[in-house]
Amino acid sequence: MEFDKLVHQPTRLRIFAHLYANGEASFTALTEELEITEGNLASHIERMEDADCVAVDKEFVDRKPRTTYRLTERGEELFEDHIDTLEALIDGLEADDS
């Protein structure tokens, strides 16, 4: 049983979980809700984007740029696989207690 290092990293795991639960989020919302710096978020999003796990949408709203992120199909699959791995680990621990 191995964890995918892209998903398992704590900050990225929180980003994956937030996007999975909410569908999409703006850069500002992610920094505020996850309480991470802009630079930290940007580096993790870049890594996720390079792995084809997050889609980036850029647009102007009232003449201001807005960047929104959402998980790609691959990103959703990796996150779900990670959850399955965690659940299998927990099930294995419970079986050991029996």
Residue pairs with C-beta under 8 A, 6 or more apart in sequence:
1 85
1 88
1 89
2 85
3 82
3 85
4 78
4 81
4 82
6 12
6 47
6 48
6 51
6 53
6 78
7 13
7 16
7 78
7 79
7 81
7 82
8 82
9 44
11 34
11 36
11 40
11 44
12 44
12 47
12 48
13 82
14 34
15 30
15 34
15 41
15 44
15 45
15 48
15 54
16 48
16 53
16 71
16 75
16 78
16 79
16 82
17 79
18 25
18 30
18 33
18 34
19 25
19 54
19 69
19 70
19 71
19 75
20 71
20 76
20 79
23 70
24 57
24 68
24 69
24 70
25 33
25 68
25 69
25 70
26 66
26 67
26 68
26 69
27 38
27 41
27 66
27 67
27 68
27 69
30 36
30 41
30 69
31 37
31 38
31 41
34 41
45 54
45 56
45 69
48 54
48 75
49 55
49 56
51 74
52 72
52 74
52 75
53 71
53 72
53 74
53 75
53 78
54 69
54 70
54 71
54 72
54 75
55 69
55 70
55 71
55 72
56 67
56 68
56 69
57 67
57 68
57 69
57 70
58 65
58 66
58 67
58 68
59 65
59 66
59 68
60 66
71 79
